Amino acid sequence: MPCVPATGGVQGYCLKLSLNQETKIAQQVSGFTLCLYLEQHPPLSEQLQTIILFESIRTNTTMNKILLSLLMLLTHFSYGQPSKYDEVINYYSTQKNFNGVALVATNGQIDYLNATGISNRQSGTMLTTKSKFKIASITKTFTAVLTLQLFEQGKVDLKVPFGKYFPTYKGEAKNTVTIEHLLTYSSGIPDITVNLDMQPYQLPITIDAFIDKYCSGKPQEAPGIKSNYSNTEYIILQKIIENVTKKSFETALRENILQPLKMENTDMLYSKDIVA
């Protein structure tokens, strides 16, 4: 939700959240407590803006296991024992090369919050409890919220082919696939980028050119038959949001979600930015 783009590029978005100041809101939006770790991604083109085009959870299996183990250990300690939490954090920091922020909360109240490790290896910036993290494909939740807000306002119909709102889309799917299909990953449109890793997202390219090249393939099956998670549908939804609102995704996000919810520590991440 959603640290997202640089000007003029593919605008899928990867938002950034500050754990200590927006934990409650993050829980409401994403459905679970965010406790994410920092990981290295190849530098992105300054023109590339992609919301959810980062699959961070799939890129570091070993670190995922470490983080999961860490969270499980933290939850086994009784509350009010910060020294015990510190012991766990110190162990994973010194023995397992853990860099990140750990959060333990009960009923929305923070019991323990601490940071350890490096935020930016090039500059040597250290992590703090106010550090912001890319939340990768969790950003899709924000895209879905913006889409459903347009539905509630009567500006889009979930049941009609999306070509009504994206007439310049070059694929045949615009005549059969609905916004509901896009929201539920059941469009049948192939994810051409799935075997290309991050390469398509590192090139200077506009969102229109990106969709033409990677998101306009012939549907592999009839819409609504099967749900198959991918980035394709949500990149198309981003363009639809921009077409309907006549605003950039970034502006729509800020005006309709971030500002109303006073999410002052959540925003778009540009590839040229260094997030401490």
N, C-alpha and C positions, 0 to 999 in steps of 0.2 A: 501498500500500500503504500499493489503500487510500486530521494536519491535517484533521480532519474535522468534526464537527458542533457545533452549539449544542444545548442541551438542548431536546428536545421537537419537533424538526422532522423533515423528510425526512432520512433518515440514509444517504445514499449517502456514500461518504467520499472525501475528498481528503487523503491523508497528507502529512506534511512530513518531509523527511530532511535531515540535516546531512552534507554531502559528505565532509568530511575525516575524520569519526569513524566513519562507517558505510558507506564505499565498498564494502568486501568483501561485506558482507551485502547491500547493494543490488544488487551484481552477481549474487549467488546467487539472489535472489528475482526480479528483473526480467529477467535474462538479458543485460543490457548495462550498461556504466558510465553512471551517471547524471551528467549535466552539464547542468543546467537553468538557465533564465534567469527572472528575475522579470518578470512582466508585470502590467499593471493589469486588474483585473476590477471590475465594478460591485459595490458593497458588498452583501453578502448579509444577509438577515434573520437575526436572532439565533436564530430558531427553525428556520432551514433547516439541515439537516444532510445533505449529499449526498456520497456516496463516489464518486465517479467521475462526478459529474455535471458536472465541469468539463472542457471539451475545449480545454485551453490550447494544444495543438499546432496546432489549426485556427484559432486566433483571430488569429494574427499572422504571416502568411506572410513578410513582409519580415524580421522578426526571426529567423524560423527559418532563412532563407537566410544571414543574417549569422552566426548561431551555427554553422551547418554549415560555412561557409567558415572560421570561426575555428578550429574543431576540426581541419579538414583541414590548415590551415596549421601548427597546433601540432604535429601528428604528423609533419610533414616535417622538423622540426628534430631534430638528434641529441640524445640524452639528456645531461643534465649541463650544459646551457647555459641556465640560468635567465634570463640577460640577453636571449637571443633570444626566449624565451617572453614576457618582459616587454615587449619591443618590439611584439609582435603584440597583446598585451592593451592596451597603451597606445594603439596605433593605433585599434583598434576602440572603445575607450572615448572617445577624443577626437574621432574622425572619424565614427563610425557610431552613437554614442549607445548603446553596449553597456553594460548593467548586469547583472552576474552573476558566477558563479564558474567558473573554468576549471580543469580537472583533466586531467593527462596521467599515465597509469600503465602499467607494464609488468609482466605476470604478477602482478598484485595489489599491486605495490609502487608507491607514489606517487613520480613523478619531478618533478612540478611541480603546485603548487596555489596559486592566487591569486584574490583577489576585487577587484572594482572597481565603483564606482557606488553608486547609492542603493537602499536596501532599502525605505524608506517615504518617499514624497515629501511627505506631510503633516507628518511629524515631522522629516524631514531625516536620518533614521537611515541610516548608511552600511552597505554590505554588508561582511561579514567571511567568512573561510573557515569559520566556524561557523554562518553564516546557514542557516536552514531554508527550503526551497522546497516549494511545493505540487507534487505529482507527478501531479495530475490523474488521468486514466484508467488510469495505471499501477496505481492503487489497486485496480483490478478483479482484479489478480493476487492480492492479499491475500484478496479475497472468494472467489475460486476455491479458494485454499488452505484457508480455513476450511470451505468446503463439502465438499471432499474429505477433510478431517480427520473430519468427521461421517460420511462414507461409510466411512472406515477403521474408525471406532468402531462401525459397524453401526447408526448412528442414522438414516441416510437411505439410500434405495435410488435409485440414479441412473436406473433404468429404469422407475419407476412414475410416473404423473401427479403433478405437484407439489401438486395439491389435497389430497393426503393430509397434507401438512405445512402447508398454507395453506388450510384449509377455508372461510375467510371471503372468499376471493378471489371477486370478483363476475363475472369474465369466464368465458366458456365454455372457455378454454384450459386451465383447471385439470384438466379431465377427459381431455385428450389430450396435453398438453405435459409432458415429463419434466424432471427436474433436468438431465439430460444435454443436453437441447435448450437449456435456459437457459444452461448453461455455454458452449455452442458457438454461441450467437446464432442458433440455428436453430429458434426457437419459432414463427416466423411472426406473432407479436404485433407490431402496428405501433408504431413509435416516434412517438407523436403530438407529442412536443416538438421533433422535429427541425427544424421550420420556425419555432419560437418563440424561438430563440436562448436566452438565459439567463432570460427572463421567468418561466417556471414555477418556477425555482429561487430566485427572489428574494422570493417571497411566503411569509408565515407559514402553514405547512400541515403537518399530521402526515403521517407516512409512509403511513398507511392511506388518508388522504384523497387523497394524491398518487397512490398506486397506483390507487385507484378512478377518478380523473379522467384520468390519463395513461397508465396501464399495463394497462388492462383491455379494450382494444378487441378486436373480433372478428378472429381470425387471418386474415391475408391469403393464406396458403397453408398447406398441410399441414405439420406439424412434421417437421423432419429433411430437408426438401427442399433448402433453401438457407440458407447462413449469411449473415446481414446484421447487421453490427456496429451496436449501439445501446446506450443506457443502460438500456432497459426491462428486459431480462432480469436485469441485475445489481441493479437496485433490488428486484425480486421476490426474488432470492436473499438479499438482505440481510434481508428480512422473514422468510424461511424460516429463516435462521440464528438470528434472534431467537426465533422460535417454538419451534424445536427445543431450543435451549440454555436458553431461558427467561431470557436475559440480553440486555442491550443489545448492539448490534454493537460499540460501543466497548469494553465489558468483555470480550466474546469475543475481540476482536482483541488486546487487551493480554495476556490470560491464556494464549492459545494460540499467539501468534506473537511479539509484541514482547518480553514478559518472558522466555520460554524462550530466545530468541536474543540476549538482552541488548541489544536495540536501544533503548538509553536515550535516543537523540537523535531517535527517530521517534515520532510521536504524532498525535493528532487535532488539526485546526485549527478553532477556533471562529471564527465570523464576527466576533465582538467582539474577538478577539485581534489584537495587533500582533506579527508575527514579525520579530525583528530579524535 
